[in-house]
Amino acid sequence: MSPARDTIATTDPTTDRAGVFGRLAFWSQRHRRLTLLLWILAVAVITVGAQSAGSVYRNDFTLPGTDSQAAADLLKQHGSAQAGGSVQIVFKDTDGLSGDRPAIEQSLDRVRGLPGVADVRSPYADASAVSEDGTIGYATVVLDAKAEDVPEQDVARIIDTAKSAAQDGLMVELGGDAVRGAEEESGGGAEGAGMLAALVVLVLLFGSVVAAALPLVTALFAVGGAIGLITLASHVFTVADFTPPIMMLVGLGVGVDYALLIFYRYRHELTCGADRQTATRTALDAAGRTVFFAGCTVIIALLGLMALGLGSLQGVAVAVALTVLVTMAASLTLLPALLALFGNRIQRHVLTRSAKAGAKGREEGGHWRQLASAVQRRPLPALLAAVVALLALSAPALGMRLGFADAGNDPASSTSRRAYDLLAEGFGAGFNGPLLVVGRGDTDAAEQLRTTLTRTEGIAAATPPLPSTDGRVFTVIAFPTTSPQDASTARLVHTLRDDVLPRLAERTGTDYLVGGPTAAAQDFADSVSARIPLFVAIVVGLSALLLMLVFRSVLIPLKAALLNLLSIATALGVITLVFQHGWFGVQPGPVEAFIPVMIFAIVFGLSMDYEVFLISRIHEEWEGTKDHSLAVREGLAATGKVITAAAAIMIVVFAAFVLSPNRMLQQFGLGLAVAIFLDAVVIRCLIVPAVMQLLGTRAWWLPAPLARHLPKVALERPTRQAGALPPSA
């Protein structure tokens, strides 16, 4: 690279006319090595600081105002053993457990002395802890804290010590939330597979490894910095332990997406004859504005999760919003610097490909222009066919059942899954999801509770009342006849709270609370379901207002909101089919209660990316030609390729997480991949052109009173004649 060609002028008349993003690009170009050095130093310092401080991820599943939370608080207040977490050590011997007593008791004595263990109850101390045929029994290890608060290394020692009792004929497995947490695998190579697939898509798009690497490098810088920041923030805020993989999932997809939108516009300007410096500033002044607006929309959608008032989601929302903010900053500052460093090589490659394409008579966006023309000729049939197909895929979401995965969804090879199956075999399906019914009162109130529970349909058995340390609170453990994830178990919880226990309370004068993990999971699902309307209203309302400001239209925001909701509903419908109904061999179960709101927040924001990118180009052509049909065709011709390429990258990154062993990440990855695919292919390429054609010039209608009071915000800064497209490169 010759020094003369790599020199960037310190004064340029076009800079004075550029907007804030154009001026930012000019500064990054002029100080390209300093910009790159600052990013390297920033990421390095943040990473070193994060590694030195370590992470303090912790889950906050408190649900103020619910029965399960009130029951947990009451047990903790009065020193009940049920307030802490527990681990079940399950034994099976087909010849009976009586002959294994010495080995089992010796093993339990060793477990009793381990850190994190408050008490151990042997299966030989309670006849109900051994199955009727005497072949399966369990010991209960009471932990000195909640399951999520016990260090994983302490749980691992409990697992290893208990399993040392295994011998010929005696099987030993361990279950409980603490065991599942310690045994849970990481996402494996999902992130690496996603990045490799993204690089392949970029190489196919640009035909150059250097050009393809720039968006990916920009995303990696952003994700690296964001992860370090969140690790440090976990010392101050409550950040759930499942946040990092979600951050990487969204950060990689969004980072590559934003950098690609800017880079593609840069390449487009080069093929139109602009020099490298002007192309960079124009790209940032146009596509950079779109990226900034789209990023703000994603952040608004994520912060809308705060309206749910659920502590476990608030930390995730802040973390992912910060990730999007950092990726946006990297796209607007780091990418221009990289373009200045490698622009000469990229420019030669782009112009060479453009010249070859021109010689062959290929026109940029020709296929997309033909597609738009075909849709415009028959807009109504195209619209109806696409909408009916999406509605059909969305229909299963109406029957979606929210909940949480339990050990029954774990891999068959895991000790938690084997313990789950052994307990179900020996004591019934409901043994893995007991309900803790807590009350204050005398012995008579406690005994009446047990009698009432044993006579209630859907309950297989109930334990004698278990008093708290101070004797003021008692707990009866009820075992349903159905598994924890069964819909009948959820109905049983509501029946107890709404019908059975209120009538008993009238007779005894004692209030009863239904708690425990199974009831808490149902409370969480109910809380999410009840608050979703407010959450949706906030996110959709704010996003529509932003679109109205940008495009000065009433119908464009309305269309965008409806279509985004349609793509989200379709994604949730597919998740329901696969994970709730067990399509493609997946074990059926409820959809994770986090999934609908998280997918809504992220997909709504990402869908706005493509909406803004496409409509802003249509609007730019409309402002230049005042020919609505031409504007729709040229807008799709200019953006169709980059939207589908960006979507392809998003899809491969998100789909890679379907390979994760974590069921929640599988649902998350599938939902995002399906939503982005349908949004980019069906909605942006078929439905939007059809709707815009049917609306005609009414698409840009804004009532005069609104027009007078709304501030003017422009995304486009036209630099050439509208409609001018270069040869395909």
TORNUFI-823886 format. One line per 3 residues: their letters; for each residue x, y, z of C-alpha. Coordinates in pm, whole numbers. Layout:
A	X Y Z  ...
This chain:
MSP	0 0 0  165 323 -108  184 609 141
ARD	35 848 -111  -275 639 -161  -315 568 209
TIA	-301 933 313  -627 1083 436  -675 1452 383
TTD	-701 1657 698  -939 1900 535  -1225 1809 311
PTT	-1514 2029 210  -1752 1735 227  -1676 1700 597
DRA	-1840 2031 670  -2162 1909 512  -2154 1573 687
GVF	-2365 1489 986  -2237 1380 1323  -2172 1023 1208
GRL	-1987 1143 901  -1766 1365 1117  -1711 1074 1357
AFW	-1604 860 1062  -1366 1134 944  -1202 1148 1289
SQR	-1171 768 1305  -1018 760 955  -773 1038 1031
HRR	-669 876 1363  -716 517 1247  -418 370 1433
LTL	-503 560 1750  -867 445 1727  -763 82 1685
LLW	-511 114 1970  -774 267 2200  -1015 -19 2128
ILA	-744 -280 2189  -641 -113 2516  -1000 -73 2631
VAV	-1090 -437 2567  -762 -556 2721  -804 -347 3037
ITV	-1168 -452 3077  -1080 -819 3021  -788 -817 3267
GAQ	-1001 -634 3523  -1287 -880 3478  -1058 -1182 3513
SAG	-895 -1036 3824  -1225 -950 3989  -1404 -1266 3878
SVY	-1776 -1295 3821  -2048 -1294 4084  -2340 -1412 3873
RND	-2644 -1494 4082  -3002 -1573 4002  -3286 -1375 4153
FTL	-3604 -1579 4130  -3791 -1391 4400  -4153 -1321 4314
PGT	-4289 -1059 4554  -4661 -1087 4609  -4691 -1457 4521
DSQ	-4787 -1747 4747  -4466 -1936 4676  -4249 -1638 4774
AAA	-4455 -1576 5088  -4416 -1944 5182  -4039 -1931 5127
DLL	-4007 -1614 5336  -4216 -1766 5616  -4005 -2083 5626
KQH	-3682 -1882 5631  -3813 -1651 5904  -3900 -1940 6135
GSA	-3594 -2153 6067  -3756 -2440 5883  -3531 -2701 5722
QAG	-3738 -2669 5406  -3608 -2310 5362  -3274 -2433 5230
GSV	-3191 -2635 4921  -3165 -3010 4918  -3006 -3296 4727
QIV	-3152 -3644 4691  -2914 -3939 4689  -3106 -4221 4524
FKD	-3014 -4586 4568  -3139 -4888 4376  -3068 -5256 4424
TDG	-3291 -5506 4249  -3223 -5750 4535  -3337 -5496 4794
LSG	-3156 -5224 4985  -3146 -5404 5320  -2817 -5576 5239
DRP	-2650 -5250 5133  -2708 -5067 5461  -2343 -5065 5587
AIE	-2207 -4920 5261  -2487 -4664 5233  -2461 -4548 5597
QSL	-2082 -4517 5570  -2118 -4307 5255  -2380 -4082 5417
DRV	-2153 -4026 5720  -1884 -3893 5486  -2135 -3668 5309
RGL	-2254 -3533 5645  -1909 -3386 5712  -1874 -3203 5379
PGV	-1889 -2823 5339  -2233 -2688 5251  -2419 -2977 5421
ADV	-2653 -2891 5710  -2805 -3235 5767  -2843 -3580 5610
RSP	-3148 -3801 5655  -3089 -4170 5584  -3346 -4376 5392
YAD	-3339 -4626 5682  -3463 -4358 5925  -3796 -4314 5746
ASA	-3998 -4601 5601  -4155 -4365 5347  -3810 -4304 5194
VSE	-3801 -4661 5058  -4028 -4788 4780  -4291 -5051 4855
DGT	-4086 -5328 4695  -3775 -5222 4890  -3554 -5181 4583
IGY	-3535 -4798 4562  -3468 -4550 4841  -3336 -4203 4886
ATV	-3141 -4001 5136  -3209 -3629 5173  -2910 -3397 5202
VLD	-3021 -3062 5347  -2794 -2781 5228  -2703 -2482 5441
AKA	-2823 -2236 5172  -3044 -2220 4868  -2938 -2447 4584
EDV	-2815 -2157 4365  -2605 -2015 4653  -2408 -2332 4729
PEQ	-2066 -2331 4553  -2047 -2576 4266  -1727 -2731 4402
DVA	-1909 -2821 4725  -2190 -2987 4528  -1934 -3172 4315
RII	-1775 -3315 4633  -2117 -3432 4751  -2172 -3607 4417
DTA	-1831 -3777 4418  -1856 -3884 4782  -2206 -4027 4746
KSA	-2121 -4214 4428  -1831 -4387 4604  -2094 -4614 4765
AQD	-2181 -4765 4426  -2089 -5133 4398  -2200 -5445 4220
GLM	-2580 -5446 4223  -2610 -5104 4394  -2680 -4801 4176
VEL	-2625 -4451 4320  -2753 -4133 4149  -2808 -3778 4273
GGD	-3083 -3527 4199  -3190 -3177 4292  -3140 -2827 4155
AVR	-2794 -2796 4304  -2681 -3114 4128  -2827 -2997 3799
GAE	-2643 -2666 3831  -2310 -2831 3903  -2355 -3085 3626
EES	-2477 -2842 3360  -2254 -2821 3056  -2151 -2504 2881
GGG	-2257 -2411 2532  -1964 -2605 2386  -1858 -2490 2043
AEG	-2179 -2306 1956  -2013 -1964 1950  -1720 -2088 1739
AGM	-1951 -2268 1496  -2162 -1953 1460  -1859 -1732 1388
LAA	-1719 -1978 1133  -2053 -1996 953  -2079 -1616 958
LVV	-1733 -1586 801  -1834 -1828 523  -2146 -1621 445
LVL	-1942 -1299 439  -1678 -1448 208  -1950 -1565 -32
LFG	-2105 -1218 -21  -1788 -1014 -77  -1555 -1267 -239
SVV	-1268 -1150 -16  -1142 -1282 317  -1018 -937 421
AAA	-1350 -770 342  -1541 -1053 511  -1325 -1037 823
LPL	-1384 -668 902  -1749 -701 1020  -1654 -1012 1218
VTA	-1355 -845 1383  -1572 -546 1475  -1826 -780 1638
LFA	-1557 -968 1832  -1415 -646 1976  -1763 -540 2083
VGG	-1857 -873 2240  -1522 -900 2419  -1563 -557 2575
AIG	-1927 -613 2667  -1863 -946 2842  -1590 -790 3054
LIT	-1813 -498 3150  -2097 -727 3255  -1859 -946 3455
LAS	-1753 -636 3648  -2113 -517 3677  -2213 -850 3836
HVF	-2038 -726 4154  -2286 -439 4175  -2604 -565 4006
TVA	-2787 -897 4008  -2688 -1070 3683  -2818 -1422 3617
DFT	-2567 -1699 3544  -2729 -1772 3206  -2661 -1415 3086
PPI	-2314 -1461 2921  -2421 -1708 2650  -2723 -1491 2566
MML	-2494 -1187 2544  -2261 -1370 2308  -2554 -1494 2102
VGL	-2701 -1146 2055  -2369 -961 2047  -2221 -1168 1765
GVG	-2536 -1151 1557  -2601 -781 1609  -2234 -686 1583
VDY	-2185 -853 1247  -2524 -725 1133  -2454 -358 1209
ALL	-2101 -365 1069  -2229 -537 754  -2497 -273 692
IFY	-2235 2 708  -1974 -193 512  -2219 -278 236
RYR	-2310 89 196  -1937 171 185  -1887 -87 -89
HEL	-2191 53 -269  -2046 406 -264  -1712 279 -400
TCG	-1885 119 -697  -2061 450 -762  -1724 620 -807
ADR	-1658 773 -465  -1306 769 -322  -1239 570 -6
QTA	-1260 859 237  -1582 997 90  -1731 645 69
TRT	-1661 585 438  -1810 916 550  -2114 872 326
ALD	-2168 518 453  -2154 636 815  -2371 937 738
AAG	-2642 717 584  -2617 357 706  -2458 475 1030
RTV	-2769 673 1111  -2980 367 1041  -2759 154 1267
FFA	-2780 412 1545  -3158 431 1524  -3197 52 1498
GCT	-2964 0 1794  -3165 247 2002  -3480 55 1912
VII	-3327 -274 2028  -3214 -113 2354  -3562 33 2415
ALL	-3717 -309 2353  -3476 -475 2596  -3518 -215 2867
GLM	-3892 -267 2830  -3828 -590 3022  -3783 -372 3329
ALG	-4161 -316 3320  -4211 -683 3406  -4066 -623 3752
LGS	-3891 -963 3755  -3543 -943 3905  -3414 -1243 3711
LQG	-3489 -1068 3380  -3383 -715 3468  -3015 -805 3487
VAV	-3036 -989 3155  -3209 -691 2994  -2943 -445 3111
AVA	-2660 -679 3009  -2787 -741 2657  -2876 -373 2611
LTV	-2520 -281 2708  -2392 -538 2458  -2596 -377 2180
LVT	-2469 -33 2284  -2105 -144 2267  -2155 -315 1929
MAA	-2316 2 1797  -2018 208 1919  -1773 -35 1757
SLT	-1957 -18 1425  -1954 363 1428  -1590 413 1535
LLP	-1379 99 1499  -1509 -2 1156  -1418 332 987
ALL	-1065 296 1127  -1036 -58 989  -1166 62 653
ALF	-894 328 649  -626 69 730  -737 -192 476
GNR	-940 26 240  -689 28 -46  -695 -350 -80
IQR	-1072 -363 -40  -1124 -85 -294  -919 -267 -559
HVL	-1114 -586 -500  -1455 -412 -507  -1381 -218 -826
TRS	-1238 -528 -998  -1553 -729 -919  -1775 -439 -1024
AKA	-1590 -406 -1357  -1626 -779 -1425  -1996 -767 -1338
GAK	-2045 -465 -1563  -1870 -642 -1848  -2111 -933 -1811
GRE	-2410 -698 -1805  -2514 -785 -1448  -2696 -509 -1266
EGG	-2691 -452 -891  -3014 -572 -735  -3159 -695 -1063
HWR	-3319 -1007 -913  -3462 -808 -622  -3602 -550 -862
QLA	-3772 -830 -1056  -3914 -975 -735  -4052 -636 -630
SAV	-4206 -588 -975  -4372 -930 -956  -4517 -853 -612
QRR	-4634 -509 -728  -4823 -662 -1019  -5027 -883 -781
PLP	-4984 -732 -435  -5302 -866 -274  -5248 -1239 -355
ALL	-4883 -1214 -245  -4987 -1045 79  -5266 -1291 159
AAV	-5056 -1601 83  -4767 -1484 304  -4988 -1371 592
VAL	-5197 -1692 591  -4880 -1904 600  -4738 -1707 894
LAL	-5067 -1715 1081  -5081 -2093 1040  -4734 -2125 1194
SAP	-4835 -1882 1470  -5148 -2075 1573  -4974 -2325 1808
ALG	-4852 -2032 2021  -5213 -1988 2140  -5174 -2312 2335
MRL	-4826 -2236 2467  -4768 -2353 2824  -4496 -2174 3017
GFA	-4279 -2339 3279  -3922 -2448 3344  -3720 -2749 3240
DAG	-3646 -2992 3520  -3430 -3302 3554  -3677 -3490 3336
NDP	-3546 -3284 3041  -3178 -3346 3118  -2965 -3577 2899
ASS	-3031 -3945 2970  -2666 -3989 3065  -2672 -3731 3347
TSR	-2698 -3840 3711  -2979 -3587 3772  -3191 -3747 3496
RAY	-3122 -4101 3620  -3214 -3998 3977  -3533 -3837 3844
DLL	-3631 -4156 3663  -3551 -4377 3963  -3765 -4164 4197
AEG	-4053 -4170 3950  -4017 -4547 3919  -4014 -4605 4293
FGA	-4253 -4340 4425  -4461 -4212 4133  -4431 -3936 3872
GFN	-4531 -3658 4114  -4255 -3733 4361  -4015 -3514 4161
GPL	-4242 -3210 4199  -4365 -3196 4560  -4576 -2906 4684
LVV	-4489 -2747 5017  -4806 -2637 5196  -4711 -2402 5480
GRG	-4929 -2272 5762  -4931 -2124 6111  -5141 -2281 6383
DTD	-5180 -2564 6628  -5146 -2939 6583  -5514 -2979 6496
AAE	-5485 -2731 6203  -5179 -2916 6079  -5345 -3258 6095
QLR	-5659 -3130 5923  -5438 -2997 5645  -5277 -3336 5593
TTL	-5613 -3513 5595  -5759 -3265 5345  -5461 -3299 5112
TRT	-5468 -3680 5109  -5838 -3665 5010  -5780 -3413 4730
EGI	-5796 -3549 4378  -5456 -3528 4210  -5251 -3581 4530
AAA	-5096 -3925 4575  -4966 -3882 4932  -4884 -3623 5197
TPP	-4625 -3631 5473  -4699 -3576 5841  -4668 -3209 5943
LPS	-4306 -3096 5975  -4264 -2823 6241  -4021 -2532 6208
TDG	-3738 -2479 6457  -3948 -2247 6674  -4259 -2464 6639
RVF	-4475 -2177 6513  -4496 -2289 6148  -4561 -2632 6001
TVI	-4514 -2775 5654  -4694 -3064 5485  -4529 -3198 5171
AFP	-4787 -3312 4915  -4691 -3534 4622  -4902 -3494 4307
TTS	-5000 -3793 4097  -4856 -3625 3788  -4508 -3503 3694
PQD	-4392 -3144 3765  -4428 -3036 3401  -4769 -3194 3350
AST	-5053 -2947 3291  -5256 -3134 3555  -4998 -3038 3819
ARL	-5040 -2670 3731  -5417 -2706 3759  -5372 -2878 4097
VHT	-5177 -2577 4230  -5458 -2342 4130  -5724 -2578 4270
LRD	-5553 -2589 4608  -5515 -2211 4624  -5854 -2114 4487
DVL	-6082 -2384 4625  -5947 -2646 4868  -5731 -2441 5107
PRL	-5963 -2136 5139  -6246 -2364 5257  -6011 -2535 5504
AER	-5893 -2195 5629  -6252 -2097 5709  -6286 -2404 5934
TGT	-5948 -2381 6109  -5884 -2006 6110  -5537 -2070 5967
DYL	-5396 -1933 5643  -5220 -2179 5416  -4962 -2108 5144
VGG	-4861 -2340 4860  -4489 -2316 4785  -4194 -2520 4667
PTA	-4012 -2524 4331  -4308 -2656 4133  -4547 -2391 4265
AAQ	-4280 -2120 4223  -4233 -2216 3858  -4607 -2185 3804
DFA	-4611 -1848 3982  -4331 -1722 3759  -4514 -1835 3446
DSV	-4836 -1673 3568  -4653 -1348 3652  -4495 -1331 3307
SAR	-4828 -1401 3136  -5007 -1134 3339  -4746 -864 3267
IPL	-4684 -933 2898  -4961 -694 2775  -4803 -397 2957
FVA	-4458 -493 2831  -4578 -525 2471  -4764 -195 2489
IVV	-4456 -9 2616  -4216 -155 2359  -4451 -124 2061
GLS	-4562 225 2161  -4212 369 2201  -4083 201 1885
ALL	-4381 324 1681  -4323 676 1810  -3959 664 1697
LML	-4061 542 1352  -4320 817 1329  -4051 1074 1405
VFR	-3814 935 1144  -4051 868 854  -4319 1126 943
SVL	-4594 875 877  -4872 711 1075  -4917 398 863
IPL	-4547 302 841  -4513 257 1222  -4846 74 1238
KAA	-4740 -162 959  -4400 -220 1118  -4551 -302 1459
LLN	-4805 -548 1317  -4550 -726 1100  -4297 -749 1382
LLS	-4564 -897 1608  -4647 -1147 1333  -4286 -1264 1300
IAT	-4256 -1300 1679  -4583 -1496 1701  -4461 -1727 1425
ALG	-4134 -1791 1608  -4322 -1873 1929  -4552 -2104 1731
VIT	-4254 -2298 1597  -4100 -2320 1946  -4430 -2458 2078
LVF	-4444 -2723 1804  -4086 -2835 1859  -4040 -2816 2236
QHG	-4392 -2844 2377  -4532 -3096 2128  -4203 -3280 2074
WFG	-4148 -3239 1700  -3823 -3373 1549  -3764 -3607 1843
VQP	-3736 -3334 2106  -3860 -3434 2449  -4192 -3252 2505
GPV	-4230 -3012 2793  -4332 -2654 2869  -4168 -2358 2701
EAF	-3923 -2183 2933  -4104 -1894 3101  -3822 -1652 3003
IPV	-3846 -1728 2633  -4154 -1531 2510  -4051 -1198 2664
MIF	-3683 -1234 2576  -3759 -1330 2216  -4013 -1049 2189
AIV	-3766 -788 2314  -3477 -900 2092  -3670 -993 1778
FGL	-3880 -678 1789  -3564 -472 1800  -3382 -671 1533
SMD	-3685 -669 1304  -3679 -292 1329  -3322 -304 1194
YEV	-3440 -446 864  -3755 -234 864  -3557 87 907
FLI	-3289 -16 658  -3543 -105 387  -3793 176 447
SRI	-3520 440 477  -3391 344 131  -3746 347 -7
HEE	-3798 685 156  -3472 813 11  -3583 710 -340
WEG	-3931 857 -278  -3786 1191 -173  -3571 1196 -487
TKD	-3825 1078 -748  -4174 1115 -595  -4258 792 -780
HSL	-4390 557 -512  -4379 232 -715  -4028 308 -839
AVR	-3918 391 -484  -4037 51 -358  -3860 -136 -639
EGL	-3534 55 -606  -3541 37 -227  -3568 -342 -236
AAT	-3310 -363 -517  -3063 -162 -308  -3118 -347 21
GKV	-3248 -696 -63  -2902 -852 -94  -2759 -702 222
ITA	-3073 -774 426  -3073 -1140 328  -2697 -1165 384
AAA	-2725 -1001 726  -3018 -1229 808  -2821 -1535 694
IMI	-2542 -1441 934  -2789 -1388 1217  -2954 -1721 1140
VVF	-2633 -1926 1142  -2513 -1759 1463  -2846 -1813 1638
AAF	-2901 -2162 1497  -2562 -2270 1631  -2708 -2241 1981
VLS	-2960 -2512 1900  -2657 -2741 1943  -2621 -2628 2306
PNR	-2707 -2890 2572  -2905 -2622 2757  -3277 -2646 2674
MLQ	-3336 -2273 2729  -3055 -2180 2486  -3193 -2429 2234
QFG	-3534 -2262 2246  -3376 -1918 2236  -3157 -1999 1936
LGL	-3437 -2168 1741  -3684 -1887 1808  -3444 -1613 1700
AVA	-3329 -1803 1390  -3687 -1871 1275  -3801 -1514 1344
IFL	-3508 -1358 1154  -3549 -1598 861  -3919 -1525 819
DAV	-3871 -1154 880  -3598 -1114 617  -3735 -1351 354
VIR	-4114 -1344 385  -4191 -1010 549  -3927 -775 406
CLI	-3916 -928 57  -4284 -1012 5  -4521 -856 257
VPA	-4360 -511 285  -4346 -449 -95  -4706 -570 -126
VMQ	-4831 -349 159  -4635 -47 34  -4779 -95 -315
LLG	-5134 -119 -178  -5087 188 40  -4933 394 -238
TRA	-4860 754 -145  -5085 714 161  -4790 535 322
WWL	-4633 875 388  -4950 1037 527  -4918 1235 848
PAP	-5202 1448 989  -5126 1819 967  -5149 1882 1346
LAR	-4894 1606 1409  -4673 1730 1127  -4655 2074 1285
HLP	-4558 1949 1630  -4332 1651 1554  -3961 1735 1529
KVA	-3794 1646 1202  -3546 1359 1222  -3380 1244 898
LER	-3201 914 845  -3103 978 484  -2856 1232 353
PTR	-2874 1180 -23  -2538 1225 -197  -2629 1131 -551
QAG	-2925 1106 -781  -3188 873 -647  -3224 546 -829
ALP	-2863 532 -946  -2731 182 -886  -2391 52 -993
PSA	-2319 -272 -1171  -2337 -575 -948  -2017 -648 -765
